[in-house]
Amino acid sequence: MKVFGFAGYSGSGKTTLIEKLIPRFTARGLRVSLIKHTHHDFDVDQPGKDSWRHRQAGASEVLLTCDKRWVLMHELRGAPEPSLDEQLAILSPCDLVLVEGFKQTPISKLEVHRPAHGRPPLWPENNSIVAVATDARIDCPLPVLDLNDPDAIARFILDFLERPC
């Protein structure tokens, strides 16, 4: 599996960009998966539902399945958050894994940067960033891509992933 990441501050447009890129990758016949890291507490389950009740009762994992999809919920119950490598090992085989977040994890990534938000760029302090997608002119030694041109960004990512290590 090839892995490519996206980094940027909250509200920079990472999720929106990824949402535009996935159909471009799948149109090329790639099977794409995504890992999104969040610093916020979240829950995909609904209070009162059977699966929620089973988790509340102490189940470590609850797998929900139907004829359209399945989801596995795993409660850490005080265990440390799994590393990106551990999460990648859980995924089903695919061609490309997109990773949103994990700013400091050493995987090649694209920074989504909007100077108008007033936040400093990440690339000067993060050598895993290989390019920057932005909606403004910036002075940067890395490739700078137009945030509003998802076709060009998709081509850049695929070309980058084909390069020899």
C-alpha positions in Angstrom: 0.0 0.0 0.0 1.2 3.5 -0.8 0.7 6.0 1.9 0.4 9.8 1.5 -0.6 12.3 4.1 -2.2 15.8 4.4 -1.3 18.3 7.1 -2.5 21.7 8.0 -4.3 23.6 10.7 -8.0 23.1 11.4 -10.1 24.9 8.9 -7.4 24.9 6.2 -9.4 22.7 3.8 -7.7 19.3 4.2 -11.0 17.3 4.4 -12.5 19.2 1.5 -9.4 18.6 -0.7 -9.3 14.9 0.2 -13.0 14.7 -0.7 -12.2 16.1 -4.1 -9.1 13.9 -4.6 -10.7 10.5 -3.8 -12.9 10.3 -6.9 -10.0 11.3 -9.1 -7.9 8.4 -7.7 -10.8 5.9 -7.8 -11.5 6.9 -11.4 -8.0 5.7 -12.2 -8.9 2.3 -10.8 -7.2 2.8 -7.5 -8.7 1.3 -4.3 -8.4 4.1 -1.7 -8.7 4.0 2.1 -8.4 6.8 4.6 -7.1 7.3 8.1 -8.1 10.5 9.8 -6.6 11.5 13.1 -8.6 13.7 15.4 -7.7 15.3 18.6 -11.3 15.4 19.7 -13.3 12.8 21.4 -15.7 11.2 18.9 -18.2 8.4 18.7 -19.9 6.8 15.7 -22.4 5.0 17.8 -25.7 6.2 19.1 -26.6 6.1 22.8 -29.2 3.5 23.6 -28.5 1.4 20.5 -27.6 -2.2 21.1 -23.9 -1.7 20.1 -23.6 1.3 22.3 -25.1 -0.6 25.2 -22.6 -3.5 24.6 -19.7 -1.1 24.6 -21.0 0.6 27.8 -21.2 -2.9 29.3 -17.4 -3.3 28.7 -17.0 -5.0 25.4 -13.5 -4.2 23.9 -14.7 -4.5 20.3 -18.1 -4.4 18.7 -18.5 -5.2 15.0 -21.7 -4.1 13.3 -22.5 -5.6 9.9 -25.2 -5.6 7.3 -25.5 -6.2 3.6 -24.1 -2.8 2.7 -21.2 -2.2 5.2 -19.5 -3.2 8.4 -17.7 -1.2 11.1 -15.5 -2.4 13.9 -15.4 -0.2 17.0 -12.5 -0.8 19.3 -12.4 0.7 22.8 -8.9 1.5 24.0 -10.0 1.3 27.7 -6.9 3.1 28.8 -4.5 1.5 26.4 -2.3 3.9 24.3 -3.5 5.2 21.0 -2.2 3.0 18.2 0.5 4.3 16.0 -0.1 5.0 12.3 1.9 1.8 11.4 -0.4 -0.2 13.7 -3.5 1.4 12.1 -2.2 0.7 8.6 -1.7 -3.0 9.6 -5.5 -3.2 10.4 -6.6 -1.9 7.1 -7.7 -4.2 4.3 -5.3 -4.2 1.3 -5.7 -1.3 -1.0 -3.6 0.8 -3.5 -3.5 4.1 -1.7 -4.0 5.1 1.9 -4.6 8.8 2.5 -3.8 10.0 5.9 -5.3 13.2 7.4 -3.5 14.5 10.4 -0.5 12.9 12.0 1.5 16.1 11.3 4.7 14.8 13.0 4.6 11.3 11.7 7.4 10.8 9.1 5.3 10.0 6.0 5.3 12.1 2.8 2.6 14.7 3.0 1.1 17.7 1.4 0.5 20.8 3.5 -2.8 22.6 3.0 -2.0 26.2 3.8 -4.1 29.4 3.7 -2.1 32.5 4.6 -5.3 34.5 5.1 -5.9 32.4 8.3 -2.9 34.0 9.9 -1.2 30.8 10.9 2.4 30.1 10.0 3.2 27.4 7.5 4.2 24.0 8.8 6.8 23.1 6.1 9.8 25.1 7.5 9.7 22.9 10.6 8.4 19.6 9.1 10.7 17.8 6.6 8.0 15.2 5.8 6.1 17.9 3.8 6.9 17.5 0.1 4.6 20.2 -1.3 2.2 22.9 -0.3 -1.3 23.4 -1.7 -2.5 27.0 -1.1 -4.9 29.6 -2.4 -2.3 32.4 -2.4 1.1 33.2 -3.6 3.8 32.1 -1.2 7.5 32.0 -1.1 8.4 28.3 -0.6 11.3 26.1 -1.9 8.8 23.1 -2.2 6.4 22.6 -5.1 3.5 25.0 -4.6 0.2 23.7 -5.9 -3.1 25.6 -6.5 -5.5 24.5 -3.8 -8.4 25.1 -6.2 -6.9 22.6 -8.9 -7.6 19.1 -7.5 -6.7 17.6 -10.9 -3.1 19.0 -10.7 -2.8 18.0 -7.0 -3.9 14.4 -7.8 -1.4 14.2 -10.6 1.3 15.5 -8.3 0.6 12.9 -5.7 0.4 10.0 -8.1 3.7 11.2 -9.8 5.3 11.6 -6.4 4.3 8.1 -5.3 5.8 6.6 -8.5 9.2 8.1 -7.8 11.9 5.7 -6.6 12.6 6.0 -2.9 
